[in-house]
Amino acid sequence: MSSDTGISLSSYDEDQGSKLIRKAREAPFVSIEMAGFAAIVAYGLYRLKSRGHTKMSVHLIHMHVAAQGFVVGAMTLGMGYFLYQEFWGKPKP
């Protein structure tokens, strides 16, 4: 029996910063999603102070829907971009 599983251990040696940079280069839309999500959360926290007579639960639901919508939209655009590159962007042989 062979104990070779084909798993490379080099990915276990990298730290979190270099892993994040590598993943950002492989899939740039993930970085955009994370930045947009963080911006929406920061805006929600900023607006939390001056929400007026709006209930806290309603404010949090609106921020949750906005953040989730941004991430889903960015994922859809990223998938469309990569599909375009894969199927229509390559020159035909």
Legacy VTK file of the C-alpha trace (Angstrom):
# vtk DataFile Version 3.0
C-alpha trace
ASCII
DATASET POLYDATA
POINTS 93 float
0.000 0.000 0.000
1.231 3.425 -0.882
0.888 6.283 1.589
1.221 8.956 -1.106
-2.053 10.885 -1.119
-1.000 13.520 -3.635
-1.496 16.368 -1.154
1.119 19.062 -1.267
2.249 20.218 2.144
3.631 23.496 0.805
0.270 25.216 1.313
0.453 24.411 5.032
3.763 26.253 5.379
2.533 29.702 4.348
1.246 32.235 6.855
-2.154 33.943 6.735
-0.915 37.117 5.009
0.759 35.344 2.116
-2.201 32.991 1.762
-4.580 35.969 1.516
-2.371 37.631 -1.107
-2.173 34.410 -3.123
-5.946 33.937 -3.005
-6.490 37.580 -4.007
-4.318 37.075 -7.088
-6.154 33.872 -8.024
-9.633 35.356 -7.600
-9.660 39.183 -7.510
-13.426 39.393 -7.030
-13.088 37.829 -3.574
-11.059 40.868 -2.508
-13.722 43.175 -3.910
-16.434 41.248 -2.054
-14.562 41.428 1.239
-13.876 45.160 0.857
-17.491 45.896 -0.080
-18.818 43.856 2.815
-16.501 45.682 5.232
-17.570 49.057 3.800
-21.263 48.240 4.212
-20.701 47.068 7.787
-18.727 50.239 8.573
-21.483 52.392 7.038
-24.098 50.504 9.047
-22.203 51.072 12.273
-21.824 54.759 11.404
-25.544 55.111 10.663
-26.467 53.175 13.807
-25.899 56.292 15.880
-28.266 58.478 13.842
-30.977 56.017 12.836
-33.770 58.183 14.270
-36.911 56.367 15.371
-36.108 53.202 13.415
-35.987 50.084 15.539
-32.633 48.408 15.992
-33.850 45.121 14.493
-35.104 46.844 11.325
-31.811 48.695 10.930
-29.818 45.476 11.337
-32.031 43.630 8.848
-31.510 46.399 6.267
-27.744 46.276 6.730
-27.756 42.474 6.514
-29.710 42.547 3.262
-27.450 45.248 1.803
-24.247 43.357 2.671
-25.607 40.047 1.452
-26.874 41.615 -1.770
-23.489 43.169 -2.462
-21.667 39.873 -1.951
-24.109 37.916 -4.138
-23.917 40.574 -6.848
-20.121 40.595 -6.799
-20.054 36.794 -6.952
-22.396 36.847 -9.952
-20.286 39.446 -11.756
-17.106 37.513 -10.961
-18.555 34.264 -12.240
-19.736 35.974 -15.420
-16.304 37.526 -15.914
-14.505 34.212 -15.522
-16.979 32.438 -17.808
-16.415 35.124 -20.424
-12.645 34.712 -20.127
-12.880 30.929 -20.330
-15.292 30.520 -23.234
-15.464 33.718 -25.275
-12.299 35.610 -24.396
-9.842 33.003 -25.671
-8.821 33.174 -29.304
-10.024 30.201 -31.328
-7.308 27.891 -32.690
LINES 1 94
93 0 1 2 3 4 5 6 7 8 9 10 11 12 13 14 15 16 17 18 19 20 21 22 23 24 25 26 27 28 29 30 31 32 33 34 35 36 37 38 39 40 41 42 43 44 45 46 47 48 49 50 51 52 53 54 55 56 57 58 59 60 61 62 63 64 65 66 67 68 69 70 71 72 73 74 75 76 77 78 79 80 81 82 83 84 85 86 87 88 89 90 91 92
